[in-house]
């Protein structure tokens, strides 16, 4: 089986990223994997062969809107060049929005079956209200999901919402969570000890996230400021924010406005995040919405105490005392206070299989497009 994947994740062009490693591993279960990435010309990405049967391509577009048109042209070229065939191969889109436009057009041009994946909770009001772009995305999802040959969601809560919204799918959506190599996390040695790196602080609260609006890091800053002002914790507590994104400068300005410069530090994203999990005192996830919550699983697997907004798989992973309502600043303040006083316990991670078992399941999920398998639900 040959797969043409349409993605927006440009991290696969960097050699040491988890995204690239994951894409490479998918090559083990397919005859060929070709990934077209919607990306701008300014990124200066190039076509690469990253393993014996995995290729990645950049659209190198001059604008975000042009990315869609360019991805359709490039995807169709890949289909023709590689000899992909109807009822044998699959087009897989990584979201029901922009990449789904590309996938749907390519399906019409080639008659090759289409899979659409859902990684974010676009049915929550927070998603819809965030921007005009997201309002359009909800409409796109409503149109394309029911026209896909199969749909994969990363959590059963997403599927429950889709069913409640009365989406009329060709086949029932398949639930396949994002794979986390729990055993590898547990055995990975600590390379960076935050307690030594930031020895001037008695407690370290970690946020590891893309710095974008939906992650609501601003809420974490406001809650942290409230805690310090109320003297609920010592003033030598650190809020460490690891990540990059469009909200970076806005968040740094907020730190200055709140006079938190002595207690908040920003770091760029690191491939050594497991060390950060293992040497911090508390992990925060403050998102307005999530489809899954990969960092939650990674933090829990590392033995770190976690507080999360009620998004993604938080309720399946964490006890009630670790969860607050999205946007609830006072709720977050109370949870942080409890955690730093040792009044919450580490969450218990659900059992997960090996990477080999996961890859076999991933292949089954893609095969649903060809075999019309219903009711395949993987917990």
N, C-alpha and C positions, 0 to 999 in steps of 0.2 A: 504494500500500500504506500502510495506517495501522498504527502501532505503539503499543501500550500497554506501557510499561516500568515495572517495579516495582523500586524501588531503596531503598537505605538511605543513600545519599550526599547529605547535606544541604548539601555545599559548593556545589551548583548554585544555591542561593539567594543566594550572594554573587556580585556582578557581575563581579569580576575574576579569578575562580578558573579554573584549567585545566579543572576538571570542567564548569563552565557553558559554557565555550568549546567543549568536546568535544561536549556535548549539543546545542548550537546547530548545530554542523557536521553532526550527524546529520540535521538537518532538511533538508539539501540533497539527501538521497537518498530521502526518504520523503514521501508526500503530507501526512501529519500525524504528529507525534510527541507523545504525551502521557505524562508521567512522574509516577507516584505515588510519593512518598517517605515511607517510614516514619519519622516524627519526632515528638518530644514537643511538647505544647502550650507548654511553657516556652520553646521555641526561638522562638516567635512568628513562624513562617513563614506566608506567605499564597500563595494561587494567583497565578501570574504567567504572562503570555504573553511569552516571552523572545525570540521572533522571529516571523516572519510565520506559521509553521506549527508552532511548538513551544510546548507549555504544560507547566508544572510545578505539582504539587499537593502540599500537605503534609497528612498525616493529622491533625496537631495532636492527638495522642492523650494521654490522661492517664497512661498507663503503657506500657512496652515490649510487654507482652502484648496490650494493647488495640490497638497499632499494626497487628497482623495482621488483626484483625477490621475495623478501620476502613479498612484498605487494600483489603480485599475489597469492602466497601460502596462506597467511593469509586471503585474500579476498575470495578465493574459499572455505576455511574452514568455514568462516562466512556464505556464501551462503548455503552450505550444512547443517550446524548446525541449521540455522534459517528457513530452508525450503523455501527460496525465489524461486519464480516460473516465468517461461516465460509468458510474456503478462500480468502479474499482478504487478510485482515489477521492480525497476529501479536501475541501476548502474549509479552514478553521479560522474564525474571527475571534479576537480576544476581548471584544466588547460588543454590545448591541447598538452602538452609536456610529461613530465615524468609520470604524473598520467594517461594521456590518453593511454600510453603504457599498464599500468596495466588494465585499464578499457576495452580496446579493447581485450586483452587476456582473461579477465574474461567473456566478452560477448561471445567469441568464445567457451569457456569451458562450459558456462551455458545456452547460448541462451537468456539471459536476456537483455532487451533493454538498450541502452547506451545513456546517456546524457553527453555532454561535455560543460563546462562553459568557457567563455573567460573573464578574468579580466584585461588583459594587452594588450597594443597595439603592438603586435608582427609584424605588417605590416609596421611600421614606419622604415625608414632607420637607425635611431639611435639605434633601437633594434638590427637589423641585424648586424650592424658594430661594436657593442660593444664587441663581443667575438666569438670565434669559437663555444662555447657551444650554443650561441643564433642562430648562422647560422644553427646548427643542429636542434634546436628547431623549427625554421621556417619550415624546411622540415618535421619534425614530425607533426606539425599542419596541413600542407597541406595534409598529408596522412590520419590522423585520423579524422579530422573534417567532411570530406565528407562521412565517414563511420559510423558516429554517427547517432542514430535515431532521435535526436533533439539536437539543439545547443542553449545555452543561452548566450547572451552578455550583459555587464552591461551598454552599451551606444549605441545610434543609430549611432554615428560616427564610432564605430567599425564595425557595420553591413554594413554601407556604404562602408567602405574599403574592406570588404570581398566580397561584390557584385562587386566592381570595379576590384577585383582580379580574378573574374569569378570562384569562388568556386561553385562547383555543389553539393549543399546540398540535402539530402533526403526530407527535409521540410525547409521552410524559417526559418532562425534564429529568436529567440524570444528576444526582448529587455526587460530586467527587471533591473532597476538601483539598486544600493546597498541602503538598507533602512537606513535612518537617522531619529531618533526620534527628530524632530525639537522642538516640544513642551517641551519635557523633557530637552533638552539643554537650552531652554529659561528660564525654571523655576529652573534649578539646582543652588543651592546657591554656592557662591564662598568660597572655603575652603582655597585656597592658593592665596594670593594677591601678584602678582609679583612686584607691585609698592612698597610694604612694604618689601618684601623679598630682593629686589635689589634697595633699596631707594637711593643708590649713583648714579643711572643712571636716566637721564631725559627722555629717550626714550628707549623702549624695542621692539626689532624686534625678532619675534619668528619663528623658524624653527622646526617643529615636523615631524620626518620622520625616516624610517629605514636608517641607514648610509651605503648605498650601492652605487655602481658606477652609476647606472642609475638615482639616485636621484640628482646627480650633486651638492652636498652641497659645493664642492670646488668652484663652480661658485659664490655662495653666499658669501663665504669668500673673494674671489678676488674682487667682487663688493663692499663689505663692506670696504675693505682696500682702494680701490680707492676713495670712498666717504670721508673717514677720511683724506686721504692724500690731497684731494682737498679742505678740510675744508668746505664741503657743509653742514655738520651737526656738532653739538658740539661733542667734543671728549668724552663726558660722555654718549654716546649712547651704548647700549648693544645689541649684537647679541647672543641670547640664543638658543642653539641647543639641542633639546630633542630627544633622541633616542639611539639606539645601532645598531651595525652591523659590517660587515667586514672592512669597511673603517674608523672605529673610530680612530685608531692609525695614519693612513695616514693624516686624517684631523687635528688631534691634532699637528702633526708635521708641517703641513702647517701653523697653527696658530702661532707656534713658529718662523717659517721662516719669516712670515710677521710681526712679532712683534706685534701681536694682543692680547697677553695674558691678557691685562687689559680691553679689550672690548668684549671678546668672552668667554662664559661659556658653558660647556657641562653638561647636566644632563641625567640620565637614563630615560627610558620611564616611564610615570606615568599614573595611572588610573584617575588622577585628571586633565586631559588635558583641560577639559571645563573651569576650573578656569584660566588656563594659557591663553586660548583664550580670556576670558572676561577681563583680566587685562593687556594684552600686548597692544602695539600701532599699530603693523603691523605684518601680517603673510606673509611669503614667501614660495612659492613652486617653486623649480628650476629644476624639473625633466626633463630628456631628453625625456621621454615618460611615459604615464599613460593610463590605460584603462578607468578610471573613475575620481578619485581624491576625496576620502572620506574626507580627512582633509580640502579640500576647502569648502565643504558643511558644515562641523562642524564649521569652523571658521566663515563663513558668518552667520550661524544660531546664533552664539554667539555675533554677532554685530561687529566683528573685521574687519578692513580694510584688503584687501587681494591683493597681487600681485602674479601672476602666469605665468609660461611659457605656451605657447600655446599647451597644452596637455589635454587629457581627455575631461571633460565637461567644461573646462575653458571658452570657447566662449559662452556656453549656460548660464553660471552662472555670468560671470563678464563683465563689460563694456570694450570697447577696450583700454581705458587708463590704465587699470589694467593688461594688458597682454603684454608679450614680447616674442620674438622668442626663442626657446630652444637654449641654448649655447651663447646667445647674451649678453655679459657682459656689454657693454655700454648701451644697451637697459634696462637692469636690474638696472644699476646705475641711469639712468634718471627716471625710475619709482619709485625707492625708494626715490629719491630726491623730486619728486612731492608729494609722499604720506606723507613724514615727514613735508612737508610744508602745508599739508592740502588741496592739490589740486586734490585729488581723493575722491570719495564718497563711502560709504559702498554699496556693491552689494545687490540686492534684491533676496531673496531666493524664488525659485519656490515652489508652493504649493505641499505638500506631505500628503499622507493619514496616517491613524493610523497603528500601528504595526499589528493589527488584519487584516486589509485590505491587507497589504503587504503579510502576511503569506498566505492568501487565494490566492493571485496572484502567490506566489511562488509555491504553490501546483499545480496550473493550469499549470505553466511552466513545472514542472516535468511531469505532466500528458500528456503533448504533446507527450512524447515518446510512450505512450500507445494508444493515441487517434488520432495521426496524425493530430493535429490541426495546420493549417497554418495561417500566418498573424496575430498572437497574438502579438501586440506591445503595450507595457505599458510605458507611459511617466511619 
